């Protein structure tokens, strides 16, 4: 799976872990995307996601489709069932790009002139 991900993601992959416990110290760093198995050695992926709630985008991978509803309750962007298919992973990564594109547009909207600026414009345009 990691080979497919490295091929599809242009930016840097910071770390790859075989257990949630090993990943916990990295949660203090800014992370844009978490791709997580539902089943880890030790702490499960769903429990880890609760600790990693500040990561804006999470994709879960699992051989257990019955976990989909529980996965989406963690605000996951996507859920991929095993066996992993390249086309399906590509579709999921495209969702990630779409998410960040929309987020960037939202950030630009929030950066527009604030309420005080709009009040001043109204006062200057509509004052007698």
VOKE-129182 format. One line per field, with one value per residue: residue number from 0; residue in three letters; x, y, z of N, C-alpha, C in turn. Coordinates in Angstrom, 3 decimals. Example, Ala and Ser with C-alpha at 12.3 -4.5 7.8 and 13.67 -1.06 7.14 Angstrom:
BEGIN
resi: [0/1]
resn: [ALA/SER]
n.u: [13.190/12.850]
n.v: [-5.690/-2.250]
n.w: [7.800/7.080]
ca.u: [12.300/13.670]
ca.v: [-4.500/-1.060]
ca.w: [7.800/7.140]
c.u: [13.200/12.900]
c.v: [-3.300/0.030]
c.w: [7.800/7.870]
This chain:
BEGIN
resi: [0/1/2/3/4/5/6/7/8/9/10/11/12/13/14/15/16/17/18/19/20/21/22/23/24/25/26/27/28/29/30/31/32/33/34/35/36/37/38/39/40/41/42/43/44/45/46/47/48/49/50/51/52/53/54/55/56/57/58/59/60/61/62/63/64/65/66/67/68/69/70/71/72/73/74/75/76/77/78/79/80/81/82/83/84/85/86/87/88/89/90/91/92/93/94/95/96/97/98/99/100/101/102/103/104/105/106/107/108/109/110/111/112/113/114/115/116/117/118/119/120/121/122/123/124/125/126/127]
resn: [UNK/UNK/UNK/UNK/UNK/UNK/UNK/UNK/UNK/UNK/UNK/UNK/UNK/UNK/UNK/UNK/UNK/UNK/UNK/UNK/UNK/UNK/UNK/UNK/UNK/UNK/UNK/UNK/UNK/UNK/UNK/UNK/UNK/UNK/UNK/UNK/UNK/UNK/UNK/UNK/UNK/UNK/UNK/UNK/UNK/UNK/UNK/UNK/UNK/UNK/UNK/UNK/UNK/UNK/UNK/UNK/UNK/UNK/UNK/UNK/UNK/UNK/UNK/UNK/UNK/UNK/UNK/UNK/UNK/UNK/UNK/UNK/UNK/UNK/UNK/UNK/UNK/UNK/UNK/UNK/UNK/UNK/UNK/UNK/UNK/UNK/UNK/UNK/UNK/UNK/UNK/UNK/UNK/UNK/UNK/UNK/UNK/UNK/UNK/UNK/UNK/UNK/UNK/UNK/UNK/UNK/UNK/UNK/UNK/UNK/UNK/UNK/UNK/UNK/UNK/UNK/UNK/UNK/UNK/UNK/UNK/UNK/UNK/UNK/UNK/UNK/UNK/UNK]
n.u: [0.820/1.926/3.682/1.974/0.776/2.951/3.506/1.256/1.023/2.380/3.664/5.618/5.910/5.804/6.005/5.712/3.984/3.756/2.221/-0.162/0.703/3.373/3.055/1.899/3.670/4.176/1.945/2.072/3.091/2.412/0.094/-1.300/-2.699/-3.965/-3.614/-5.024/-5.143/-7.866/-7.320/-4.715/-1.632/-1.997/-3.286/-6.302/-7.171/-9.423/-9.584/-7.137/-7.600/-9.321/-7.549/-6.025/-7.506/-7.083/-5.945/-6.781/-7.726/-8.652/-8.238/-9.529/-8.529/-9.585/-10.282/-12.734/-15.761/-18.039/-17.363/-17.604/-19.630/-18.969/-16.412/-16.912/-18.116/-16.000/-15.345/-13.992/-12.655/-12.802/-13.343/-11.796/-12.033/-10.313/-9.351/-6.900/-7.296/-5.725/-7.106/-9.189/-7.838/-6.672/-8.971/-9.734/-7.542/-7.892/-10.182/-9.024/-7.401/-9.464/-10.756/-8.780/-8.585/-11.121/-10.993/-8.964/-10.229/-12.247/-10.677/-9.696/-12.061/-12.666/-10.654/-11.403/-12.389/-13.128/-15.917/-15.865/-14.601/-16.456/-18.619/-17.571/-17.361/-20.064/-20.977/-19.575/-20.531/-23.309/-23.962/-25.499]
n.v: [-1.194/1.279/1.876/2.486/4.782/6.570/7.002/8.398/10.694/13.817/15.508/15.333/12.248/11.810/9.860/6.339/3.862/0.809/0.464/2.084/3.184/3.829/5.954/8.012/10.001/11.662/13.169/15.727/17.293/19.251/17.721/16.781/14.689/11.533/8.191/5.284/2.064/0.069/-1.860/-2.362/-3.496/-3.712/-0.664/0.158/1.398/3.100/4.038/5.337/7.364/9.004/10.182/11.472/13.585/16.190/16.110/17.015/15.427/12.110/8.830/5.663/2.250/-1.044/-4.532/-5.117/-4.403/-3.860/-2.022/0.498/2.476/3.165/4.146/6.484/8.013/9.105/11.303/10.695/11.033/9.143/5.622/2.683/-0.540/-3.638/-6.175/-3.787/-1.653/-0.083/1.858/2.540/3.602/5.775/7.269/7.950/9.509/11.603/12.719/13.780/15.817/17.415/18.141/19.771/21.767/22.947/23.772/25.667/27.579/28.322/29.409/31.637/33.062/33.622/35.400/37.714/41.201/42.224/42.555/45.156/46.625/46.358/47.735/50.347/50.801/50.740/52.953/55.044/54.918/55.120/57.230/60.350]
n.w: [0.000/0.793/-1.280/-3.440/-2.405/-2.094/-4.760/-5.628/-4.077/-4.090/-2.304/0.732/2.465/5.754/7.788/8.472/10.122/12.020/14.185/16.298/18.682/18.218/16.534/17.976/19.263/17.065/16.673/17.623/15.664/12.669/10.618/7.581/6.392/7.243/6.770/7.636/9.072/10.233/12.006/14.154/15.620/19.020/20.089/18.437/15.129/15.057/17.663/17.764/15.897/17.319/19.083/17.251/16.286/15.423/12.962/9.761/7.605/7.123/6.004/6.080/5.970/5.534/6.064/6.845/6.004/7.495/9.380/8.372/8.989/11.633/11.220/9.696/11.621/12.915/11.526/9.187/5.898/3.915/3.255/2.605/1.341/1.762/-0.576/-1.470/-4.182/-6.897/-8.433/-6.738/-4.538/-5.809/-6.402/-3.814/-2.969/-4.730/-3.623/-1.355/-2.453/-3.503/-1.119/0.131/-1.766/-1.608/1.043/0.878/-0.720/1.045/3.087/1.741/1.406/4.063/4.524/3.352/3.449/6.745/9.079/10.172/8.167/6.093/7.238/7.248/4.508/3.776/5.243/4.021/1.426/1.594/3.208/4.085]
ca.u: [0.000/2.752/4.240/0.929/0.573/4.097/3.380/0.137/1.139/3.567/4.330/6.409/5.335/6.654/6.263/4.898/4.070/3.034/1.378/-0.628/1.525/4.585/2.679/1.396/4.559/4.156/0.715/2.358/3.519/1.300/-0.123/-2.437/-3.424/-3.724/-4.163/-4.966/-5.835/-8.750/-6.732/-3.284/-1.168/-2.213/-4.398/-6.963/-7.163/-10.509/-9.165/-6.054/-8.195/-9.850/-6.411/-5.488/-8.653/-6.671/-5.548/-8.016/-8.199/-8.317/-8.758/-9.368/-8.423/-9.959/-10.848/-14.035/-16.682/-19.059/-16.877/-17.724/-20.426/-18.178/-15.304/-17.385/-18.419/-14.762/-15.136/-13.076/-13.018/-13.103/-13.170/-11.431/-11.985/-9.282/-8.003/-6.732/-7.157/-5.081/-8.116/-9.945/-6.944/-6.559/-10.220/-9.674/-6.553/-8.526/-11.042/-8.140/-7.073/-10.686/-10.955/-7.865/-8.942/-12.269/-10.510/-8.230/-11.232/-12.876/-9.712/-9.675/-13.305/-12.528/-9.659/-11.997/-12.523/-13.953/-17.163/-15.596/-14.305/-17.723/-19.392/-16.999/-17.736/-21.488/-21.120/-19.081/-21.338/-24.722/-24.206/-26.059]
ca.v: [0.000/2.488/2.156/3.183/6.104/7.408/7.327/9.314/11.924/14.554/16.048/14.422/11.338/12.019/8.654/5.150/3.110/-0.459/0.481/3.419/3.676/4.437/7.181/9.032/11.162/12.516/13.964/17.118/17.981/19.486/16.610/17.077/13.492/10.282/6.978/4.441/0.775/-0.014/-2.827/-2.248/-4.231/-2.834/0.273/0.097/2.602/4.006/4.675/6.254/8.520/9.896/10.954/12.233/14.341/17.475/15.891/17.362/14.422/10.729/7.750/4.365/1.059/-2.186/-5.731/-5.308/-3.360/-3.549/-0.918/1.766/3.471/3.607/4.940/7.809/8.761/9.774/12.355/10.243/11.475/7.992/4.273/1.785/-1.934/-4.502/-5.863/-2.431/-1.538/1.184/2.827/2.992/4.479/7.008/8.008/8.474/10.596/12.727/13.343/14.574/17.039/18.226/18.684/20.881/22.845/23.630/24.426/26.863/28.564/28.804/30.275/32.906/33.748/34.142/36.465/38.908/42.265/41.887/43.263/46.589/47.198/46.418/48.831/51.608/50.952/51.090/54.312/56.010/54.852/55.380/58.323/61.560]
ca.w: [0.000/0.897/-2.603/-4.198/-1.812/-2.454/-6.173/-5.855/-3.300/-4.507/-1.125/1.546/3.452/6.917/8.568/8.263/11.376/12.084/15.382/16.678/19.789/17.651/15.831/18.910/19.431/15.880/16.644/17.984/14.451/11.735/9.692/6.716/5.968/7.959/6.168/8.825/9.121/11.395/12.936/14.415/16.796/20.174/19.945/17.143/14.319/15.446/18.917/17.415/15.223/18.356/19.585/16.122/15.777/14.835/11.566/9.062/6.659/7.471/5.169/6.724/5.133/6.365/5.436/7.494/5.533/8.501/10.221/7.642/9.726/12.786/10.680/9.307/12.843/13.332/10.524/8.140/4.558/3.070/3.793/1.509/1.764/1.191/-1.035/-1.977/-5.638/-7.257/-8.881/-5.565/-3.781/-6.594/-6.174/-2.450/-2.955/-5.420/-2.613/-0.493/-3.194/-3.548/0.223/0.384/-2.683/-1.002/2.266/0.456/-1.140/2.278/3.763/1.001/1.731/5.421/4.516/2.757/4.444/7.902/9.335/10.364/6.857/5.363/7.837/6.769/3.098/3.764/5.745/3.042/0.207/1.805/4.152/3.460]
c.u: [0.862/3.369/3.237/0.745/1.714/4.020/2.337/0.265/2.462/4.355/4.984/5.552/6.286/6.997/5.276/5.085/3.284/2.222/1.007/0.249/2.797/4.281/2.294/2.355/4.547/2.914/0.933/2.789/2.317/1.239/-1.378/-3.315/-2.993/-4.398/-3.939/-5.729/-6.783/-8.164/-5.221/-2.915/-1.330/-3.451/-4.987/-6.944/-8.244/-10.179/-8.050/-6.608/-8.771/-8.736/-5.847/-6.573/-8.275/-6.209/-6.805/-8.583/-7.709/-9.001/-8.494/-9.328/-8.725/-10.441/-12.244/-15.012/-17.748/-18.630/-17.094/-18.490/-19.646/-17.011/-15.773/-17.834/-17.187/-14.408/-14.079/-13.580/-13.440/-12.802/-12.931/-11.375/-10.855/-9.965/-7.971/-6.509/-6.633/-6.109/-8.889/-9.110/-6.792/-7.797/-10.212/-8.693/-7.106/-9.483/-10.225/-7.797/-8.287/-10.966/-10.071/-8.109/-10.119/-11.858/-9.778/-9.193/-11.939/-11.969/-9.628/-10.918/-13.223/-11.542/-10.189/-12.174/-13.515/-15.157/-16.935/-15.327/-15.593/-18.600/-18.889/-17.366/-19.199/-21.686/-20.675/-19.935/-22.768/-24.991/-24.695/-25.108]
c.v: [1.254/2.859/2.914/4.609/7.040/7.847/8.413/10.647/12.593/15.042/14.937/13.525/11.346/10.713/7.555/4.270/1.813/-0.589/1.919/4.019/4.357/5.773/8.321/10.210/12.129/13.403/15.416/17.944/18.242/18.355/16.925/15.866/12.295/9.167/5.888/3.135/0.800/-0.944/-2.650/-3.281/-3.286/-1.983/0.180/1.437/3.595/4.739/5.690/7.517/9.504/10.748/11.867/13.106/15.676/17.332/16.076/16.272/13.041/9.783/6.454/3.263/-0.136/-3.356/-6.012/-4.197/-2.977/-2.421/0.460/2.828/4.027/4.488/6.354/8.643/9.482/10.921/11.975/10.742/10.294/6.692/3.350/0.364/-2.666/-5.630/-4.496/-2.453/-0.148/2.241/3.398/3.930/5.814/7.879/8.672/9.640/11.818/13.457/14.231/15.888/17.968/18.884/19.902/22.049/23.642/24.376/25.716/27.958/29.158/29.740/31.628/33.725/34.370/35.295/37.739/39.966/41.903/42.789/44.765/47.277/47.360/47.542/50.178/51.858/51.368/52.539/55.324/56.031/55.335/56.500/59.547/62.704]
c.w: [0.000/-0.449/-3.454/-3.694/-2.188/-3.905/-6.407/-5.142/-3.631/-3.304/-0.322/2.435/4.627/7.605/8.209/9.487/11.285/13.370/15.713/17.766/19.279/16.977/16.766/19.097/18.243/15.813/17.039/16.774/13.548/10.703/8.894/6.438/6.791/7.175/7.195/8.628/10.318/12.448/12.971/15.462/17.974/19.971/18.535/16.428/14.690/16.734/18.651/16.761/16.240/18.953/18.501/15.491/15.134/13.389/10.716/8.160/7.082/6.496/5.917/5.678/6.025/5.518/5.990/7.088/6.551/9.439/9.590/8.427/10.905/12.347/10.358/10.501/13.381/12.387/9.496/6.791/3.693/3.801/2.609/2.051/1.048/0.427/-1.720/-3.485/-5.958/-7.644/-7.695/-4.706/-4.501/-6.391/-4.792/-2.344/-3.684/-4.480/-1.678/-1.181/-3.262/-2.200/0.446/-0.566/-2.120/0.265/1.921/0.010/0.073/3.043/3.075/1.319/3.117/5.493/3.864/3.837/5.538/8.052/9.489/9.040/6.050/5.914/7.333/5.315/2.999/4.198/4.695/1.782/0.410/2.799/3.396/3.506]
